[in-house]
Amino acid sequence: MAGTLYLVPTPIGNLGDISSRMAETLETVDFIAAEDTRVTVKLLNHLGIKKPMVSYYRHNTDTSGAAVLGVLLGVVLALMRLSKVGILRGIATLYVNIIRGTPVVLQLLIMYFIVMLSYRGPATVVAILTFGLNSGAYVSEMVRGGILAVDKGQTEAGRSLGLSSASTMVLIVLPQMFKIVLPSLLNEFITLLKETAVVGYIGLRDLTKAGDQVRGVTFSPYMPLLVVAAIYLLIVSLLTYVFNRIERKVRASDLR
């Protein structure tokens, strides 16, 4: 049956092995869509097949975008949980309990296949929203603990200077709170980075998915998966070093 063949993953490995498995399939399609047209052209030339071809790409998950969303949502949820309005406390508590009580993979699938079923844009948006909403629940507890850790005398001092409750919170309490929770927030970013390894469930190709695709093509699990693990370890180690430097500078500013 003629149609379109989407080459996922991009052909990798020994062309002779690929030829025996794909030549018959390639002859039956009208045209081919591939993530890397350069590698695909090499394959088609080797097989002696001439087909119209287009390129396409998939978006990678933006961990930074999810982290920013998580921090913003976390601050809002923390303020809601500390609010004197019962309904706001109830909504925030219910949200945190639901998010923390369900696996992030399940949340990703619910967001992709149920909540945003009619969405036709990049799946990256779904991933950013899911991980941002998930991270927000955990960040809210960090922020709430940080706010409670700020001495009450700071709030009283702000009010005695004529500041409103909102101004006192924004100008006095929150800056001190962020210094207190900074190590936890930086650790949450690292956790979020590793959690995005499950985006393959909704068709996105990240580092883990790419390694698994190489494993599927080469039939060798050792090298691709171990390389992916080594890359993750390197990234996390570099981030840990940078974050430790940031923490030391923040602590040094407090001693001045």
C-alpha positions as protocol buffer text, in pm:
chain_id: "A"
residue {
  index: 1
  type: MET
  ca { x: 0 y: 0 z: 0 }
}
residue {
  index: 2
  type: ALA
  ca { x: 155 y: 331 z: -106 }
}
residue {
  index: 3
  type: GLY
  ca { x: 187 y: 622 z: 134 }
}
residue {
  index: 4
  type: THR
  ca { x: 445 y: 810 z: 340 }
}
residue {
  index: 5
  type: LEU
  ca { x: 724 y: 646 z: 535 }
}
residue {
  index: 6
  type: TYR
  ca { x: 849 y: 834 z: 840 }
}
residue {
  index: 7
  type: LEU
  ca { x: 1202 y: 725 z: 918 }
}
residue {
  index: 8
  type: VAL
  ca { x: 1216 y: 726 z: 1296 }
}
residue {
  index: 9
  type: PRO
  ca { x: 1483 y: 689 z: 1415 }
}
residue {
  index: 10
  type: THR
  ca { x: 1721 y: 838 z: 1165 }
}
residue {
  index: 11
  type: PRO
  ca { x: 1908 y: 547 z: 1003 }
}
residue {
  index: 12
  type: ILE
  ca { x: 2221 y: 471 z: 1203 }
}
residue {
  index: 13
  type: GLY
  ca { x: 2462 y: 183 z: 1186 }
}
residue {
  index: 14
  type: ASN
  ca { x: 2576 y: -58 z: 919 }
}
residue {
  index: 15
  type: LEU
  ca { x: 2408 y: 11 z: 585 }
}
residue {
  index: 16
  type: GLY
  ca { x: 2421 y: -354 z: 488 }
}
residue {
  index: 17
  type: ASP
  ca { x: 2215 y: -452 z: 792 }
}
residue {
  index: 18
  type: ILE
  ca { x: 1968 y: -170 z: 731 }
}
residue {
  index: 19
  type: SER
  ca { x: 1934 y: -263 z: 363 }
}
residue {
  index: 20
  type: SER
  ca { x: 1804 y: -610 z: 428 }
}
residue {
  index: 21
  type: ARG
  ca { x: 1543 y: -484 z: 670 }
}
residue {
  index: 22
  type: MET
  ca { x: 1421 y: -171 z: 490 }
}
residue {
  index: 23
  type: ALA
  ca { x: 1461 y: -207 z: 115 }
}
residue {
  index: 24
  type: GLU
  ca { x: 1129 y: -382 z: 62 }
}
residue {
  index: 25
  type: THR
  ca { x: 942 y: -126 z: 272 }
}
residue {
  index: 26
  type: LEU
  ca { x: 1103 y: 172 z: 102 }
}
residue {
  index: 27
  type: GLU
  ca { x: 992 y: 48 z: -241 }
}
residue {
  index: 28
  type: THR
  ca { x: 624 y: 59 z: -139 }
}
residue {
  index: 29
  type: VAL
  ca { x: 594 y: 425 z: -35 }
}
residue {
  index: 30
  type: ASP
  ca { x: 526 y: 743 z: -234 }
}
residue {
  index: 31
  type: PHE
  ca { x: 773 y: 963 z: -51 }
}
residue {
  index: 32
  type: ILE
  ca { x: 982 y: 967 z: 263 }
}
residue {
  index: 33
  type: ALA
  ca { x: 999 y: 1202 z: 562 }
}
residue {
  index: 34
  type: ALA
  ca { x: 1313 y: 1187 z: 774 }
}
residue {
  index: 35
  type: GLU
  ca { x: 1466 y: 1378 z: 1065 }
}
residue {
  index: 36
  type: ASP
  ca { x: 1811 y: 1384 z: 905 }
}
residue {
  index: 37
  type: THR
  ca { x: 1788 y: 1396 z: 526 }
}
residue {
  index: 38
  type: ARG
  ca { x: 2165 y: 1377 z: 481 }
}
residue {
  index: 39
  type: VAL
  ca { x: 2190 y: 1033 z: 641 }
}
residue {
  index: 40
  type: THR
  ca { x: 1872 y: 919 z: 467 }
}
residue {
  index: 41
  type: VAL
  ca { x: 2005 y: 1022 z: 124 }
}
residue {
  index: 42
  type: LYS
  ca { x: 2313 y: 812 z: 190 }
}
residue {
  index: 43
  type: LEU
  ca { x: 2093 y: 516 z: 271 }
}
residue {
  index: 44
  type: LEU
  ca { x: 1872 y: 560 z: -39 }
}
residue {
  index: 45
  type: ASN
  ca { x: 2172 y: 595 z: -268 }
}
residue {
  index: 46
  type: HIS
  ca { x: 2316 y: 276 z: -124 }
}
residue {
  index: 47
  type: LEU
  ca { x: 1987 y: 97 z: -195 }
}
residue {
  index: 48
  type: GLY
  ca { x: 1949 y: 248 z: -543 }
}
residue {
  index: 49
  type: ILE
  ca { x: 1606 y: 389 z: -452 }
}
residue {
  index: 50
  type: LYS
  ca { x: 1484 y: 727 z: -576 }
}
residue {
  index: 51
  type: LYS
  ca { x: 1191 y: 870 z: -381 }
}
residue {
  index: 52
  type: PRO
  ca { x: 1070 y: 1225 z: -308 }
}
residue {
  index: 53
  type: MET
  ca { x: 1183 y: 1319 z: 41 }
}
residue {
  index: 54
  type: VAL
  ca { x: 1101 y: 1590 z: 296 }
}
residue {
  index: 55
  type: SER
  ca { x: 1263 y: 1666 z: 628 }
}
residue {
  index: 56
  type: TYR
  ca { x: 1091 y: 1719 z: 960 }
}
residue {
  index: 57
  type: TYR
  ca { x: 1204 y: 1770 z: 1315 }
}
residue {
  index: 58
  type: ARG
  ca { x: 1082 y: 1714 z: 1666 }
}
residue {
  index: 59
  type: HIS
  ca { x: 1116 y: 1960 z: 1950 }
}
residue {
  index: 60
  type: ASN
  ca { x: 1315 y: 1879 z: 2261 }
}
residue {
  index: 61
  type: THR
  ca { x: 1174 y: 1947 z: 2602 }
}
residue {
  index: 62
  type: ASP
  ca { x: 1269 y: 2287 z: 2741 }
}
residue {
  index: 63
  type: THR
  ca { x: 1367 y: 2212 z: 3099 }
}
residue {
  index: 64
  type: SER
  ca { x: 1432 y: 2578 z: 3166 }
}
residue {
  index: 65
  type: GLY
  ca { x: 1080 y: 2674 z: 3060 }
}
residue {
  index: 66
  type: ALA
  ca { x: 929 y: 2412 z: 3289 }
}
residue {
  index: 67
  type: ALA
  ca { x: 1152 y: 2530 z: 3576 }
}
residue {
  index: 68
  type: VAL
  ca { x: 1043 y: 2892 z: 3534 }
}
residue {
  index: 69
  type: LEU
  ca { x: 678 y: 2788 z: 3524 }
}
residue {
  index: 70
  type: GLY
  ca { x: 730 y: 2569 z: 3830 }
}
residue {
  index: 71
  type: VAL
  ca { x: 885 y: 2851 z: 4034 }
}
residue {
  index: 72
  type: LEU
  ca { x: 614 y: 3100 z: 3942 }
}
residue {
  index: 73
  type: LEU
  ca { x: 337 y: 2851 z: 4014 }
}
residue {
  index: 74
  type: GLY
  ca { x: 510 y: 2739 z: 4333 }
}
residue {
  index: 75
  type: VAL
  ca { x: 520 y: 3093 z: 4472 }
}
residue {
  index: 76
  type: VAL
  ca { x: 150 y: 3143 z: 4396 }
}
residue {
  index: 77
  type: LEU
  ca { x: 54 y: 2810 z: 4554 }
}
residue {
  index: 78
  type: ALA
  ca { x: 266 y: 2882 z: 4861 }
}
residue {
  index: 79
  type: LEU
  ca { x: 97 y: 3219 z: 4912 }
}
residue {
  index: 80
  type: MET
  ca { x: -242 y: 3052 z: 4866 }
}
residue {
  index: 81
  type: ARG
  ca { x: -158 y: 2791 z: 5132 }
}
residue {
  index: 82
  type: LEU
  ca { x: -54 y: 3067 z: 5372 }
}
residue {
  index: 83
  type: SER
  ca { x: -361 y: 3275 z: 5293 }
}
residue {
  index: 84
  type: LYS
  ca { x: -628 y: 3344 z: 5552 }
}
residue {
  index: 85
  type: VAL
  ca { x: -893 y: 3264 z: 5290 }
}
residue {
  index: 86
  type: GLY
  ca { x: -1003 y: 2906 z: 5348 }
}
residue {
  index: 87
  type: ILE
  ca { x: -1106 y: 2830 z: 4989 }
}
residue {
  index: 88
  type: LEU
  ca { x: -763 y: 2938 z: 4857 }
}
residue {
  index: 89
  type: ARG
  ca { x: -588 y: 2717 z: 5112 }
}
residue {
  index: 90
  type: GLY
  ca { x: -814 y: 2427 z: 5019 }
}
residue {
  index: 91
  type: ILE
  ca { x: -754 y: 2461 z: 4643 }
}
residue {
  index: 92
  type: ALA
  ca { x: -378 y: 2484 z: 4685 }
}
residue {
  index: 93
  type: THR
  ca { x: -365 y: 2192 z: 4929 }
}
residue {
  index: 94
  type: LEU
  ca { x: -579 y: 1975 z: 4700 }
}
residue {
  index: 95
  type: TYR
  ca { x: -362 y: 2058 z: 4399 }
}
residue {
  index: 96
  type: VAL
  ca { x: -39 y: 1977 z: 4582 }
}
residue {
  index: 97
  type: ASN
  ca { x: -177 y: 1650 z: 4715 }
}
residue {
  index: 98
  type: ILE
  ca { x: -296 y: 1537 z: 4371 }
}
residue {
  index: 99
  type: ILE
  ca { x: 29 y: 1625 z: 4194 }
}
residue {
  index: 100
  type: ARG
  ca { x: 253 y: 1474 z: 4460 }
}
residue {
  index: 101
  type: GLY
  ca { x: 34 y: 1166 z: 4483 }
}
residue {
  index: 102
  type: THR
  ca { x: 48 y: 1065 z: 4115 }
}
residue {
  index: 103
  type: PRO
  ca { x: 345 y: 966 z: 3893 }
}
residue {
  index: 104
  type: VAL
  ca { x: 478 y: 1232 z: 3658 }
}
residue {
  index: 105
  type: VAL
  ca { x: 458 y: 985 z: 3366 }
}
residue {
  index: 106
  type: LEU
  ca { x: 86 y: 944 z: 3428 }
}
residue {
  index: 107
  type: GLN
  ca { x: 42 y: 1322 z: 3446 }
}
residue {
  index: 108
  type: LEU
  ca { x: 222 y: 1357 z: 3113 }
}
residue {
  index: 109
  type: LEU
  ca { x: -5 y: 1099 z: 2948 }
}
residue {
  index: 110
  type: ILE
  ca { x: -321 y: 1257 z: 3093 }
}
residue {
  index: 111
  type: MET
  ca { x: -213 y: 1600 z: 2972 }
}
residue {
  index: 112
  type: TYR
  ca { x: -129 y: 1474 z: 2623 }
}
residue {
  index: 113
  type: PHE
  ca { x: -414 y: 1229 z: 2559 }
}
residue {
  index: 114
  type: ILE
  ca { x: -698 y: 1385 z: 2763 }
}
residue {
  index: 115
  type: VAL
  ca { x: -653 y: 1748 z: 2869 }
}
residue {
  index: 116
  type: MET
  ca { x: -489 y: 1867 z: 2544 }
}
residue {
  index: 117
  type: LEU
  ca { x: -635 y: 1608 z: 2308 }
}
residue {
  index: 118
  type: SER
  ca { x: -747 y: 1871 z: 2055 }
}
residue {
  index: 119
  type: TYR
  ca { x: -414 y: 2057 z: 2066 }
}
residue {
  index: 120
  type: ARG
  ca { x: -229 y: 2038 z: 1733 }
}
residue {
  index: 121
  type: GLY
  ca { x: 88 y: 2230 z: 1817 }
}
residue {
  index: 122
  type: PRO
  ca { x: 432 y: 2103 z: 1922 }
}
residue {
  index: 123
  type: ALA
  ca { x: 430 y: 1833 z: 2187 }
}
residue {
  index: 124
  type: THR
  ca { x: 704 y: 2033 z: 2360 }
}
residue {
  index: 125
  type: VAL
  ca { x: 437 y: 2269 z: 2490 }
}
residue {
  index: 126
  type: VAL
  ca { x: 254 y: 1978 z: 2650 }
}
residue {
  index: 127
  type: ALA
  ca { x: 576 y: 1860 z: 2813 }
}
residue {
  index: 128
  type: ILE
  ca { x: 666 y: 2206 z: 2945 }
}
residue {
  index: 129
  type: LEU
  ca { x: 318 y: 2252 z: 3092 }
}
residue {
  index: 130
  type: THR
  ca { x: 318 y: 1907 z: 3250 }
}
residue {
  index: 131
  type: PHE
  ca { x: 661 y: 1933 z: 3409 }
}
residue {
  index: 132
  type: GLY
  ca { x: 599 y: 2294 z: 3510 }
}
residue {
  index: 133
  type: LEU
  ca { x: 272 y: 2205 z: 3683 }
}
residue {
  index: 134
  type: ASN
  ca { x: 437 y: 1906 z: 3849 }
}
residue {
  index: 135
  type: SER
  ca { x: 737 y: 2107 z: 3966 }
}
residue {
  index: 136
  type: GLY
  ca { x: 511 y: 2383 z: 4097 }
}
residue {
  index: 137
  type: ALA
  ca { x: 363 y: 2151 z: 4360 }
}
residue {
  index: 138
  type: TYR
  ca { x: 706 y: 2066 z: 4501 }
}
residue {
  index: 139
  type: VAL
  ca { x: 838 y: 2421 z: 4474 }
}
residue {
  index: 140
  type: SER
  ca { x: 533 y: 2547 z: 4664 }
}
residue {
  index: 141
  type: GLU
  ca { x: 633 y: 2343 z: 4968 }
}
residue {
  index: 142
  type: MET
  ca { x: 989 y: 2476 z: 4948 }
}
residue {
  index: 143
  type: VAL
  ca { x: 864 y: 2834 z: 4920 }
}
residue {
  index: 144
  type: ARG
  ca { x: 610 y: 2790 z: 5199 }
}
residue {
  index: 145
  type: GLY
  ca { x: 880 y: 2654 z: 5428 }
}
residue {
  index: 146
  type: GLY
  ca { x: 1112 y: 2940 z: 5331 }
}
residue {
  index: 147
  type: ILE
  ca { x: 848 y: 3204 z: 5407 }
}
residue {
  index: 148
  type: LEU
  ca { x: 777 y: 3048 z: 5745 }
}
residue {
  index: 149
  type: ALA
  ca { x: 1152 y: 3043 z: 5815 }
}
residue {
  index: 150
  type: VAL
  ca { x: 1180 y: 3422 z: 5778 }
}
residue {
  index: 151
  type: ASP
  ca { x: 1172 y: 3586 z: 6119 }
}
residue {
  index: 152
  type: LYS
  ca { x: 834 y: 3740 z: 6198 }
}
residue {
  index: 153
  type: GLY
  ca { x: 1016 y: 4050 z: 6314 }
}
residue {
  index: 154
  type: GLN
  ca { x: 1094 y: 4126 z: 5949 }
}
residue {
  index: 155
  type: THR
  ca { x: 724 y: 4146 z: 5870 }
}
residue {
  index: 156
  type: GLU
  ca { x: 655 y: 4358 z: 6177 }
}
residue {
  index: 157
  type: ALA
  ca { x: 939 y: 4592 z: 6082 }
}
residue {
  index: 158
  type: GLY
  ca { x: 796 y: 4636 z: 5735 }
}
residue {
  index: 159
  type: ARG
  ca { x: 449 y: 4711 z: 5867 }
}
residue {
  index: 160
  type: SER
  ca { x: 589 y: 4958 z: 6118 }
}
residue {
  index: 161
  type: LEU
  ca { x: 747 y: 5145 z: 5828 }
}
residue {
  index: 162
  type: GLY
  ca { x: 403 y: 5190 z: 5673 }
}
residue {
  index: 163
  type: LEU
  ca { x: 424 y: 4915 z: 5412 }
}
residue {
  index: 164
  type: SER
  ca { x: 114 y: 4717 z: 5326 }
}
residue {
  index: 165
  type: SER
  ca { x: 100 y: 4339 z: 5377 }
}
residue {
  index: 166
  type: ALA
  ca { x: 156 y: 4282 z: 5004 }
}
residue {
  index: 167
  type: SER
  ca { x: 448 y: 4525 z: 4986 }
}
residue {
  index: 168
  type: THR
  ca { x: 607 y: 4372 z: 5295 }
}
residue {
  index: 169
  type: MET
  ca { x: 579 y: 4026 z: 5142 }
}
residue {
  index: 170
  type: VAL
  ca { x: 723 y: 4130 z: 4805 }
}
residue {
  index: 171
  type: LEU
  ca { x: 996 y: 4368 z: 4922 }
}
residue {
  index: 172
  type: ILE
  ca { x: 1109 y: 4209 z: 5249 }
}
residue {
  index: 173
  type: VAL
  ca { x: 993 y: 3850 z: 5299 }
}
residue {
  index: 174
  type: LEU
  ca { x: 1025 y: 3699 z: 4949 }
}
residue {
  index: 175
  type: PRO
  ca { x: 1386 y: 3815 z: 4884 }
}
residue {
  index: 176
  type: GLN
  ca { x: 1495 y: 3657 z: 5214 }
}
residue {
  index: 177
  type: MET
  ca { x: 1289 y: 3348 z: 5141 }
}
residue {
  index: 178
  type: PHE
  ca { x: 1462 y: 3291 z: 4807 }
}
residue {
  index: 179
  type: LYS
  ca { x: 1803 y: 3299 z: 4977 }
}
residue {
  index: 180
  type: ILE
  ca { x: 1683 y: 3034 z: 5220 }
}
residue {
  index: 181
  type: VAL
  ca { x: 1535 y: 2799 z: 4959 }
}
residue {
  index: 182
  type: LEU
  ca { x: 1794 y: 2859 z: 4685 }
}
residue {
  index: 183
  type: PRO
  ca { x: 1975 y: 2525 z: 4739 }
}
residue {
  index: 184
  type: SER
  ca { x: 1644 y: 2337 z: 4724 }
}
residue {
  index: 185
  type: LEU
  ca { x: 1535 y: 2523 z: 4410 }
}
residue {
  index: 186
  type: LEU
  ca { x: 1861 y: 2446 z: 4233 }
}
residue {
  index: 187
  type: ASN
  ca { x: 1827 y: 2081 z: 4330 }
}
residue {
  index: 188
  type: GLU
  ca { x: 1472 y: 2084 z: 4193 }
}
residue {
  index: 189
  type: PHE
  ca { x: 1609 y: 2202 z: 3857 }
}
residue {
  index: 190
  type: ILE
  ca { x: 1843 y: 1902 z: 3845 }
}
residue {
  index: 191
  type: THR
  ca { x: 1556 y: 1670 z: 3937 }
}
residue {
  index: 192
  type: LEU
  ca { x: 1342 y: 1825 z: 3665 }
}
residue {
  index: 193
  type: LEU
  ca { x: 1618 y: 1776 z: 3410 }
}
residue {
  index: 194
  type: LYS
  ca { x: 1626 y: 1403 z: 3481 }
}
residue {
  index: 195
  type: GLU
  ca { x: 1246 y: 1372 z: 3493 }
}
residue {
  index: 196
  type: THR
  ca { x: 1218 y: 1495 z: 3134 }
}
residue {
  index: 197
  type: ALA
  ca { x: 1371 y: 1163 z: 3026 }
}
residue {
  index: 198
  type: VAL
  ca { x: 1013 y: 1027 z: 3006 }
}
residue {
  index: 199
  type: VAL
  ca { x: 901 y: 1260 z: 2724 }
}
residue {
  index: 200
  type: GLY
  ca { x: 942 y: 972 z: 2480 }
}
residue {
  index: 201
  type: TYR
  ca { x: 598 y: 857 z: 2595 }
}
residue {
  index: 202
  type: ILE
  ca { x: 441 y: 1141 z: 2394 }
}
residue {
  index: 203
  type: GLY
  ca { x: 667 y: 1112 z: 2089 }
}
residue {
  index: 204
  type: LEU
  ca { x: 936 y: 1365 z: 2178 }
}
residue {
  index: 205
  type: ARG
  ca { x: 1298 y: 1269 z: 2128 }
}
residue {
  index: 206
  type: ASP
  ca { x: 1527 y: 1364 z: 2411 }
}
residue {
  index: 207
  type: LEU
  ca { x: 1863 y: 1222 z: 2513 }
}
residue {
  index: 208
  type: THR
  ca { x: 1718 y: 903 z: 2658 }
}
residue {
  index: 209
  type: LYS
  ca { x: 1488 y: 844 z: 2362 }
}
residue {
  index: 210
  type: ALA
  ca { x: 1775 y: 899 z: 2117 }
}
residue {
  index: 211
  type: GLY
  ca { x: 1986 y: 643 z: 2301 }
}
residue {
  index: 212
  type: ASP
  ca { x: 1703 y: 392 z: 2291 }
}
residue {
  index: 213
  type: GLN
  ca { x: 1656 y: 453 z: 1918 }
}
residue {
  index: 214
  type: VAL
  ca { x: 2024 y: 386 z: 1857 }
}
residue {
  index: 215
  type: ARG
  ca { x: 1988 y: 67 z: 2062 }
}
residue {
  index: 216
  type: GLY
  ca { x: 1694 y: -40 z: 1845 }
}
residue {
  index: 217
  type: VAL
  ca { x: 1887 y: 14 z: 1523 }
}
residue {
  index: 218
  type: THR
  ca { x: 2222 y: -128 z: 1625 }
}
residue {
  index: 219
  type: PHE
  ca { x: 2079 y: -407 z: 1845 }
}
residue {
  index: 220
  type: SER
  ca { x: 2348 y: -322 z: 2101 }
}
residue {
  index: 221
  type: PRO
  ca { x: 2217 y: -184 z: 2431 }
}
residue {
  index: 222
  type: TYR
  ca { x: 2549 y: -139 z: 2607 }
}
residue {
  index: 223
  type: MET
  ca { x: 2721 y: 150 z: 2434 }
}
residue {
  index: 224
  type: PRO
  ca { x: 2423 y: 383 z: 2358 }
}
residue {
  index: 225
  type: LEU
  ca { x: 2260 y: 349 z: 2701 }
}
residue {
  index: 226
  type: LEU
  ca { x: 2587 y: 378 z: 2891 }
}
residue {
  index: 227
  type: VAL
  ca { x: 2682 y: 682 z: 2685 }
}
residue {
  index: 228
  type: VAL
  ca { x: 2345 y: 843 z: 2766 }
}
residue {
  index: 229
  type: ALA
  ca { x: 2403 y: 772 z: 3136 }
}
residue {
  index: 230
  type: ALA
  ca { x: 2751 y: 925 z: 3113 }
}
residue {
  index: 231
  type: ILE
  ca { x: 2614 y: 1238 z: 2940 }
}
residue {
  index: 232
  type: TYR
  ca { x: 2347 y: 1283 z: 3208 }
}
residue {
  index: 233
  type: LEU
  ca { x: 2611 y: 1239 z: 3479 }
}
residue {
  index: 234
  type: LEU
  ca { x: 2835 y: 1497 z: 3312 }
}
residue {
  index: 235
  type: ILE
  ca { x: 2551 y: 1750 z: 3275 }
}
residue {
  index: 236
  type: VAL
  ca { x: 2440 y: 1705 z: 3636 }
}
residue {
  index: 237
  type: SER
  ca { x: 2799 y: 1730 z: 3761 }
}
residue {
  index: 238
  type: LEU
  ca { x: 2854 y: 2056 z: 3572 }
}
residue {
  index: 239
  type: LEU
  ca { x: 2524 y: 2199 z: 3698 }
}
residue {
  index: 240
  type: THR
  ca { x: 2610 y: 2094 z: 4054 }
}
residue {
  index: 241
  type: TYR
  ca { x: 2945 y: 2274 z: 4027 }
}
residue {
  index: 242
  type: VAL
  ca { x: 2781 y: 2591 z: 3893 }
}
residue {
  index: 243
  type: PHE
  ca { x: 2505 y: 2582 z: 4155 }
}
residue {
  index: 244
  type: ASN
  ca { x: 2757 y: 2533 z: 4437 }
}
residue {
  index: 245
  type: ARG
  ca { x: 2942 y: 2843 z: 4316 }
}
residue {
  index: 246
  type: ILE
  ca { x: 2616 y: 3038 z: 4316 }
}
residue {
  index: 247
  type: GLU
  ca { x: 2533 y: 2921 z: 4670 }
}
residue {
  index: 248
  type: ARG
  ca { x: 2878 y: 3021 z: 4797 }
}
residue {
  index: 249
  type: LYS
  ca { x: 2844 y: 3369 z: 4647 }
}
residue {
  index: 250
  type: VAL
  ca { x: 2500 y: 3411 z: 4804 }
}
residue {
  index: 251
  type: ARG
  ca { x: 2633 y: 3303 z: 5144 }
}
residue {
  index: 252
  type: ALA
  ca { x: 2932 y: 3536 z: 5106 }
}
residue {
  index: 253
  type: SER
  ca { x: 2699 y: 3831 z: 5041 }
}
residue {
  index: 254
  type: ASP
  ca { x: 2519 y: 3757 z: 5368 }
}
residue {
  index: 255
  type: LEU
  ca { x: 2847 y: 3781 z: 5563 }
}
residue {
  index: 256
  type: ARG
  ca { x: 2931 y: 4129 z: 5438 }
}
